Amino acid sequence: MDSQTSQSSQASQSPHTFQVDLRGLVDLLSHHLYSSPKVYLRELLQNAVDAITARRAEQPDAPARVRLYVDADGGGLRVEDSGIGLTESDVHSLLATIGRSSKRADGLQAARSDFLGQFGIGLLACFVVAERIRVVSRSARTPGAPPVEWTATDDGSYTVRTLPDAERPEPGTTVHLVARAGAGEWLARERVLALARDFGSLLPYDVRVGEDEVTDLPAPWDRAYPSPANRRVALARHCHELFGFTPLDSIDLNVPLAGIRGVAYVLPSAVSPAQRAGHRVHLKGMLLTERAEQLLPDWAFFVRCVLDTDSLRPTASRESLYEDETLAAVREALGERIRSWLTGLAAGDPERLAAFLSVHYLGVKSLARHDKEMLRTMLPWLPFETTDGRLSLEEFAQRHPVVHFTRTVEEYRQVAPIASAQGVGVINGGYTYDSELVEALPSVRPGTVVAELDADTVTAHLDAVDPAEELALSGFLAAARAKLDPLGCDVVLRAFHPLSVPALHLDDRASRHEQARAEAEEQADDLWAGILGSLRGSAPRARLVLNHLNPLIRRISSLGDAELIGTATESLYGQALLMAQRPLRPADSALLNRAFMGLLEWATNGEEGR
């Protein structure tokens, strides 16, 4: 709708209308831009703080106070500030033309250019909880200018009029809200006080709800404490109040060039690296968001931060951070502070480092993947699962001339017992980041030899059976191979320790891939079977390694019944799969059931024949 120009006076008032669909805009604000109606109070506080900042830029000794008063019945709220105030022309330009991108060069607009808030759109946000807004303001910049009143309702209409001096003797602004139906809870005193403290505890001016203080300065991380121990206790209490947990430790986040001061709290329990952390960010003292996810590098998922900054840009809703070069630089700088903390623990406080790594080793491993200096620093500390127990890479490399590792947990479970018995040390690289770190070991520990342990390497470390003995068992081996050939598995005979292991199932990723391809080919139609058949490779087959030193294998190899040999071989194959903790395919499960029933039948028939 067209705007009407008004020249108002004490004795008369003229109706005006907004230049937007206010009902639609309020709906947009409440359902799409802002996450909660509570932001109305943040906008009121921000307007008041910006007005005081603007006045103090011209009058350094001007008072700096914000007062919030709640009606006894909870149906209204009054916010008073000692800021720069508004003239009648300011009211028309800043309140009546909501949404206009004003480029006015006068002092008020210029002063606001560096502020978080914008008075018009911020005040409009109050319609999320209010049906009527009344603003009474007196300008500090224009001596003698009378107070001006702006009253607006949520139907899109407003009025402007000048008032007698007695209505507002001192410069500043008072905002009155009348709650809309169903929104009274947001203007209740306890709710207003809680929101004011949540949003405004770090504001630089004196803010109160009635007589209750809101601001709590200096910030906990900037206060002086009798000792480092007292500081840790105070910060731990602060963390518990904000985030609900007692931290393992706290890390100072001081980046003067970016205007950042704050603290990172180390979580006391492990979290998933995929879990996005929510950090609290204050912008010039005002809480901007408590869910800043992009503030830290992804690897620093083991901390929660609270900080104040004057350099980062907010998004349109002023509830998150704008992704730009400044935020990227801040992210890197904060990551460096956390990295330095870890390095300091490694150098001077190994007990605290060990306590931290027992919970958050995964985050440090993630960092060490991309940071050789961090990997070098953490070598004596990062724990890995090995055949020698849980050791650091440094300890393991000192014990073994060749650092063998597997890429999957399944491969490790297959080879670990046998490799250990043969004196071959193996690291389980199947957990997150572990194989990458093992492969990076030579880059920070020159001379270290790293080799992936596969089925061929394990088999090569097992003792061959005397050729004459293996020839004598050729019939047994032929029967066993014939039984497992449909499963894509070979049978070989070796002598190895421990003697208690009758059989070992070995395969690698290539053989598993070929096995999966063959199974898919069998189940596919002619077209897909042809396509899958063309992908057939020359990958080695899985193998069942029978232990010639095991008494059970010796007894089975002496059997003369080919059918019984086949049943026993299937049982050994199934038992080897279970020992390796490999997932069973339907064919494997059927084989185990068949072998079990076959052995029962053989035992029962044998008992009846005796």
C-alpha positions in Angstrom: 0.0 0.0 0.0 1.1 3.6 -0.6 2.6 5.4 2.3 1.0 8.6 3.5 3.1 11.5 4.6 2.2 12.9 7.9 3.0 16.1 9.8 1.8 15.3 13.3 1.3 17.5 16.3 0.3 17.2 19.9 -3.3 18.0 19.1 -3.8 15.8 16.1 -2.8 12.4 14.9 -3.0 10.9 11.4 -3.3 7.2 10.5 -0.6 5.6 8.4 -0.2 2.1 7.1 2.8 -0.2 6.7 4.3 -0.7 3.3 4.2 -4.5 3.7 1.6 -7.1 4.5 2.3 -7.2 8.2 0.2 -10.3 9.0 2.1 -12.2 6.3 5.4 -10.8 7.5 4.7 -11.8 11.1 3.8 -15.3 10.0 7.1 -15.4 8.0 9.1 -14.3 11.0 7.5 -16.7 13.5 7.3 -19.8 11.3 10.3 -19.5 9.0 12.9 -16.9 10.1 13.0 -17.3 13.9 13.3 -20.6 15.7 11.2 -19.5 18.6 9.1 -16.6 19.9 11.7 -16.0 22.6 13.8 -14.0 20.1 11.5 -11.0 20.6 13.3 -10.3 23.8 16.7 -10.5 22.2 15.6 -8.0 19.6 14.3 -5.6 22.3 17.6 -5.8 24.2 19.6 -5.4 21.0 17.7 -2.3 20.0 18.3 -0.8 23.5 22.0 -1.7 23.5 22.5 -0.3 20.0 20.8 2.9 20.9 23.1 3.3 24.0 26.2 2.5 21.9 25.1 5.1 19.3 24.6 7.8 22.0 27.9 7.0 23.7 29.7 7.4 20.4 28.7 11.1 20.6 28.4 11.5 24.4 30.9 9.2 26.1 29.6 10.1 29.6 25.9 9.4 28.7 24.2 6.9 31.1 24.1 3.3 29.9 21.2 1.4 31.4 18.3 -0.8 30.2 15.3 -1.6 32.4 12.6 -4.2 31.8 9.3 -4.0 33.8 6.6 -6.7 33.6 3.0 -6.0 34.3 1.7 -7.7 37.4 -0.9 -9.6 35.3 1.8 -10.7 32.8 -0.1 -9.1 30.0 2.5 -6.5 29.1 6.1 -5.6 29.1 8.0 -2.2 29.2 11.6 -1.8 28.1 13.4 1.5 28.9 16.8 2.5 27.6 19.0 5.6 27.9 20.0 5.5 24.3 20.2 8.0 21.5 16.4 8.1 21.0 14.4 9.0 17.9 13.0 12.1 16.3 9.7 12.0 14.4 11.5 11.7 11.1 13.5 8.8 12.5 10.3 7.1 13.5 8.9 7.4 9.9 12.1 6.2 8.3 13.1 3.4 10.7 9.7 2.1 11.8 7.2 2.9 9.1 9.3 1.6 6.1 10.1 -1.8 7.5 12.1 -3.9 5.1 13.5 -1.0 3.1 17.2 -1.1 2.6 17.9 2.4 3.8 21.3 4.0 2.9 20.8 7.2 4.8 24.0 8.8 5.8 22.9 10.5 9.0 24.4 9.8 12.3 21.9 7.2 13.5 22.0 5.0 10.5 25.8 5.4 10.1 26.2 4.5 13.8 24.0 1.4 13.3 26.0 0.1 10.4 28.3 -1.9 12.7 25.6 -3.1 15.0 23.9 -6.5 15.1 20.4 -5.2 15.2 18.3 -3.1 12.8 15.6 -1.2 14.7 12.7 -1.6 12.4 12.9 -5.3 11.6 13.9 -6.0 15.2 10.9 -4.2 16.6 8.6 -6.0 14.1 9.7 -9.3 15.6 7.8 -8.3 18.7 4.6 -8.9 16.9 5.3 -12.6 17.2 4.1 -12.3 20.9 2.4 -8.9 20.9 -0.8 -7.5 19.4 0.1 -3.9 20.0 3.5 -2.1 20.3 3.9 1.4 21.6 7.2 3.3 21.3 7.9 6.5 23.2 11.2 8.1 22.3 13.2 11.3 22.7 16.2 12.2 20.7 19.5 13.0 22.4 20.9 14.4 19.1 18.3 17.1 18.6 18.0 19.3 21.7 14.5 20.6 22.2 12.9 18.0 20.0 9.7 16.8 21.8 9.1 13.1 22.6 7.4 11.2 19.8 5.0 8.3 20.1 4.6 5.5 17.6 1.8 3.0 18.2 1.2 0.0 15.9 -1.1 -3.0 15.9 -0.8 -6.4 14.2 -3.4 -5.5 11.6 -0.8 -3.3 9.8 -1.9 0.2 11.0 0.1 2.6 13.1 -0.1 6.2 14.4 2.6 8.8 15.1 2.2 11.8 17.4 4.3 14.2 19.4 4.0 14.3 23.2 4.5 16.8 26.0 8.0 17.0 27.4 6.8 15.5 30.7 6.0 12.2 28.9 9.7 11.6 28.4 11.9 14.2 30.1 15.2 12.4 29.3 16.6 11.1 26.0 16.0 7.5 25.3 13.3 5.1 24.3 10.6 3.1 26.0 8.9 0.2 24.2 5.5 -1.1 25.5 4.2 -4.5 24.5 0.7 -5.8 24.9 0.6 -9.6 24.7 -1.4 -11.2 21.9 -3.9 -14.0 22.8 -2.1 -17.2 23.8 1.3 -15.5 24.1 1.0 -14.2 27.6 3.5 -16.8 28.9 6.3 -15.1 27.0 5.7 -11.9 28.9 5.6 -13.5 32.3 8.2 -12.1 34.7 10.1 -15.4 35.4 10.2 -16.1 31.6 11.4 -12.5 30.8 14.1 -12.7 33.5 15.3 -16.1 32.3 15.4 -15.0 28.7 17.1 -11.7 29.5 19.9 -13.5 31.4 20.3 -16.1 28.7 20.6 -13.5 25.9 22.2 -10.6 27.8 24.5 -11.9 30.5 27.6 -10.6 28.7 26.2 -7.2 27.5 28.4 -4.3 28.3 25.8 -2.1 30.0 23.7 -2.3 33.1 20.6 -4.4 32.3 18.0 -5.3 34.9 14.5 -6.8 35.1 13.0 -4.8 37.8 15.7 -4.9 40.5 17.2 -8.2 39.3 20.5 -8.0 37.6 20.9 -9.5 34.1 24.5 -8.7 33.1 27.2 -10.8 34.8 30.6 -9.3 33.9 33.4 -9.9 33.5 32.8 -13.2 31.6 33.8 -16.3 33.6 36.9 -16.8 31.5 38.0 -13.2 31.9 37.8 -13.1 35.7 40.7 -13.1 38.1 40.9 -16.2 40.4 43.2 -16.9 43.4 44.8 -19.9 41.6 44.5 -22.0 38.5 42.7 -24.7 40.5 40.1 -22.1 41.6 39.7 -21.1 38.0 39.2 -24.7 36.8 36.5 -25.2 39.5 34.7 -22.0 38.5 34.8 -22.8 34.8 33.6 -26.3 35.5 30.6 -24.8 37.4 30.0 -22.4 34.5 30.0 -25.4 32.0 27.5 -27.3 34.1 25.2 -24.4 34.3 25.3 -23.8 30.5 25.6 -27.3 29.0 24.7 -29.7 31.9 27.9 -31.6 32.2 31.1 -31.3 34.2 34.0 -31.1 31.8 37.2 -33.1 31.7 39.1 -29.8 31.2 38.7 -26.3 29.8 40.6 -24.7 26.9 41.0 -20.9 26.6 40.0 -19.6 23.2 41.7 -16.2 22.8 42.0 -14.9 19.3 42.6 -11.1 19.7 42.9 -10.4 15.9 39.3 -11.7 15.5 38.0 -10.1 18.6 37.3 -13.5 20.2 37.4 -14.5 23.9 35.9 -17.6 25.3 36.4 -21.2 26.4 36.0 -24.7 25.1 34.8 -27.4 27.5 36.0 -31.0 27.0 33.2 -33.5 27.1 33.5 -36.1 29.8 32.2 -38.9 27.7 32.7 -40.1 24.1 30.5 -38.9 21.3 30.1 -39.9 17.7 32.3 -37.9 15.2 29.1 -37.5 13.1 27.3 -35.7 15.9 27.2 -32.0 15.2 28.2 -30.0 18.3 26.2 -27.0 19.4 28.3 -24.0 20.5 27.1 -20.8 22.2 28.2 -17.6 20.4 27.7 -14.1 21.7 28.1 -11.3 19.3 29.2 -8.1 21.0 27.9 -9.5 24.3 24.4 -10.6 22.9 23.8 -14.3 22.6 23.5 -15.0 18.9 23.0 -18.8 18.9 23.5 -21.8 21.1 23.6 -24.1 18.1 26.6 -22.9 16.1 27.7 -26.1 14.4 30.3 -24.7 12.0 32.4 -22.8 14.5 35.1 -25.5 15.0 36.9 -28.0 12.6 35.0 -31.3 12.3 37.7 -33.2 14.2 37.1 -31.1 17.3 33.8 -32.8 18.1 34.9 -33.5 21.7 34.4 -30.0 23.0 31.6 -27.5 23.5 32.4 -23.8 23.2 31.1 -20.5 24.5 32.6 -17.3 23.3 32.1 -13.7 22.5 33.1 -12.1 19.2 32.8 -8.8 17.4 33.9 -10.0 14.0 31.6 -12.8 12.8 28.6 -12.1 10.6 25.1 -13.3 11.6 22.6 -14.7 9.1 19.3 -12.9 8.4 17.6 -14.5 11.4 20.6 -13.6 13.6 20.4 -17.1 15.0 23.4 -18.6 13.3 26.7 -17.6 11.6 27.2 -16.6 8.0 29.8 -18.9 6.3 32.5 -16.6 4.9 36.2 -16.1 4.9 36.2 -14.6 8.3 34.4 -17.6 9.8 36.8 -19.9 8.0 39.8 -18.1 9.5 38.3 -18.1 13.0 37.6 -21.8 12.6 41.2 -22.5 11.8 42.4 -20.3 14.6 40.2 -22.0 17.2 41.3 -25.4 15.9 44.9 -24.2 16.5 44.1 -23.3 20.1 42.8 -26.8 20.7 45.7 -28.4 19.0 48.1 -26.4 21.1 46.3 -27.5 24.2 46.8 -31.2 23.3 50.5 -30.6 22.5 50.9 -28.9 25.9 49.3 -31.9 27.7 51.6 -34.3 25.9 54.7 -32.2 26.9 53.8 -31.4 30.5 50.8 -33.3 31.9 50.7 -37.0 30.7 48.2 -38.0 33.3 45.6 -35.5 32.1 46.4 -36.5 28.5 45.9 -40.2 29.2 42.6 -39.4 30.9 41.5 -37.4 27.9 42.6 -40.0 25.3 40.8 -42.8 27.2 37.6 -41.0 26.2 38.4 -39.0 23.1 41.2 -40.9 21.2 39.0 -40.9 18.1 39.0 -37.1 17.8 42.8 -36.9 18.2 43.2 -39.7 15.6 41.1 -37.7 13.2 43.3 -34.7 13.7 46.5 -36.7 13.4 45.5 -37.9 10.0 46.0 -34.5 8.5 48.6 -33.1 10.9 52.0 -34.8 10.9 53.2 -32.8 13.8 50.2 -33.9 15.9 50.8 -37.5 14.8 54.5 -37.3 15.9 53.4 -35.8 19.2 50.7 -38.4 19.9 52.7 -41.5 18.8 53.5 -42.5 22.4 49.9 -42.0 23.5 47.3 -43.0 20.9 46.0 -46.5 21.7 45.7 -49.3 19.0 44.5 -52.8 19.2 47.4 -55.2 18.5 48.4 -58.8 18.9 50.6 -57.6 21.8 47.7 -55.9 23.6 46.6 -52.3 23.5 49.7 -50.3 22.6 50.7 -47.0 21.1 52.2 -47.0 17.6 55.6 -46.0 19.1 55.7 -49.0 21.5 54.6 -51.4 18.8 57.1 -50.2 16.2 59.9 -50.6 18.8 58.9 -54.2 19.3 58.6 -55.3 15.7 60.9 -54.6 12.7 57.9 -54.7 10.4 54.6 -53.1 11.4 52.0 -55.4 9.9 48.4 -54.3 9.9 45.0 -55.4 8.5 42.5 -53.0 6.9 39.4 -54.6 8.4 38.4 -55.9 11.8 37.3 -59.2 10.1 40.8 -59.7 8.6 42.4 -59.0 12.0 40.2 -61.6 13.7 41.1 -64.2 11.1 44.9 -63.8 11.4 45.6 -62.3 14.8 45.8 -65.6 16.8 47.9 -67.4 14.2 50.2 -64.5 13.4 50.8 -63.9 17.1 51.8 -67.6 17.6 54.2 -67.3 14.7 55.8 -64.2 16.2 54.3 -61.8 13.7 52.9 -58.6 15.3 49.7 -57.2 13.8 47.8 -54.0 14.3 44.0 -54.0 13.8 43.6 -51.2 11.3 39.9 -51.8 10.8 38.7 -49.2 13.2 38.1 -45.5 12.2 41.3 -43.8 11.0 43.6 -46.6 12.3 44.9 -47.9 8.9 45.5 -44.4 7.7 47.6 -43.6 10.7 49.6 -46.8 10.5 50.4 -46.1 6.8 51.5 -42.6 7.8 53.9 -43.9 10.4 57.0 -43.9 8.1 56.5 -40.2 7.4 57.0 -39.2 11.1 59.2 -42.2 12.1 61.9 -42.6 9.4 63.1 -46.2 8.8 59.8 -47.8 10.0 58.6 -50.5 7.6 54.8 -50.9 7.3 53.2 -53.8 5.4 49.6 -54.8 5.0 49.0 -58.4 6.3 46.9 -60.4 3.8 46.1 -64.1 3.5 49.2 -64.9 1.4 51.5 -63.3 3.9 50.0 -65.3 6.8 50.1 -68.6 4.8 53.8 -67.9 4.0 54.6 -67.7 7.7 53.0 -71.2 8.4 55.3 -74.2 8.2 54.8 -76.5 5.2 54.1 -80.2 5.8 56.7 -82.7 4.8 56.0 -83.6 1.1 55.8 -87.3 1.7 53.2 -86.8 4.5 51.2 -84.5 2.3 51.3 -87.0 -0.6 50.1 -89.7 1.8 47.1 -87.5 2.6 46.3 -86.7 -1.0 43.0 -88.7 -1.0 41.8 -86.9 2.1 42.7 -83.5 0.7 41.0 -84.3 -2.6 37.8 -85.2 -0.8 37.9 -82.1 1.4 38.6 -79.8 -1.6 35.7 -81.3 -3.6 33.4 -80.6 -0.7 34.3 -76.9 -0.4 34.9 -76.1 -4.1 31.2 -75.1 -4.6 31.7 -72.5 -1.8 34.7 -70.9 -3.6 37.2 -72.2 -1.0 40.4 -74.1 -1.4 41.9 -76.5 1.2 45.6 -76.4 2.1 47.6 -78.3 4.8 50.1 -76.5 7.0 51.7 -77.0 10.4 51.3 -74.1 12.8 50.8 -73.0 16.4 48.7 -72.9 18.5 48.0 -76.7 18.3 44.5 -76.1 19.7 43.4 -74.4 16.4 42.3 -77.2 14.0 41.6 -75.0 11.0 42.0 -71.4 9.9 39.8 -69.6 7.3 41.8 -67.0 5.3 40.6 -64.7 2.6 41.1 -61.1 1.5 39.0 -58.3 0.0 39.7 -59.5 -3.5 38.5 -63.0 -2.8 35.4 -61.7 -1.0 34.6 -59.5 -3.9 34.9 -62.4 -6.3 32.8 -64.5 -4.1 30.1 -61.9 -3.9 30.2 -61.5 -7.7 29.8 -65.2 -8.2 26.8 -65.3 -5.9 25.2 -62.4 -7.7 25.8 -64.1 -11.0 24.0 -67.3 -9.9 20.9 -65.3 -8.8 20.8 -62.9 -11.7 18.8 -63.3 -14.9 20.5 -64.1 -18.2 21.3 -60.4 -19.0 22.8 -59.6 -15.6 24.5 -63.0 -15.4 26.3 -62.2 -18.6 27.4 -58.8 -17.4 28.6 -60.2 -14.1 30.3 -63.0 -15.8 32.3 -60.5 -17.9 33.6 -59.0 -14.6 35.0 -62.3 -13.5 38.6 -61.7 -12.3 41.6 -63.8 -11.4 41.4 -63.0 -7.6 42.7 -65.7 -5.3 40.1 -67.9 -3.7 39.5 -68.1 0.1 41.3 -71.0 1.7 40.7 -73.3 4.7 44.1 -74.0 6.2 44.1 -77.3 8.1 46.6 -77.6 11.0 48.5 -80.9 10.6 49.8 -80.6 14.2 46.2 -80.7 15.6 45.2 -84.2 16.9 41.6 -83.8 15.5 42.9 -83.1 12.0 45.2 -86.1 12.2 42.2 -88.4 13.1 40.0 -86.9 10.4 42.7 -87.3 7.8 42.9 -91.0 8.6 39.3 -91.6 7.8 38.5 -93.8 4.9 34.9 -92.7 4.3 34.8 -89.9 1.7 31.3 -88.9 2.7 32.4 -88.6 6.4 35.5 -86.7 5.4 33.3 -84.2 3.5 30.9 -83.8 6.5 33.9 -83.2 8.8 35.4 -80.7 6.4 32.2 -78.8 6.3 32.2 -78.7 10.1 35.8 -77.5 10.2 34.9 -74.8 7.7 31.9 -73.6 9.7 33.9 -73.6 12.9 36.7 -71.6 11.3 34.2 -69.0 10.1 32.8 -68.7 13.6 36.2 -68.4 15.1 37.0 -65.5 12.7 33.7 -63.9 13.7 32.8 -63.6 10.0 29.1 -63.0 9.1 27.6 -66.1 7.7 25.9 -66.2 4.3 22.8 -68.3 3.8 24.9 -71.0 2.2 27.3 -71.0 5.2 24.4 -71.4 7.6 22.9 -74.2 5.5 26.3 -75.9 5.5 26.6 -75.7 9.3 23.2 -77.2 9.8 23.9 -80.0 7.3 27.3 -80.8 8.8 25.8 -80.9 12.3 23.0 -83.2 11.3 25.4 -85.4 9.3 27.7 -85.8 12.3 24.8 -86.6 14.6 23.5 -89.2 12.1 27.0 -90.7 11.8 27.4 -90.8 15.6 24.0 -92.4 16.1 24.5 -95.0 13.4 27.9 -95.8 14.8 26.4 -96.3 18.2 23.7 -98.6 16.9 26.3 -100.7 15.0 28.4 -101.3 18.1 
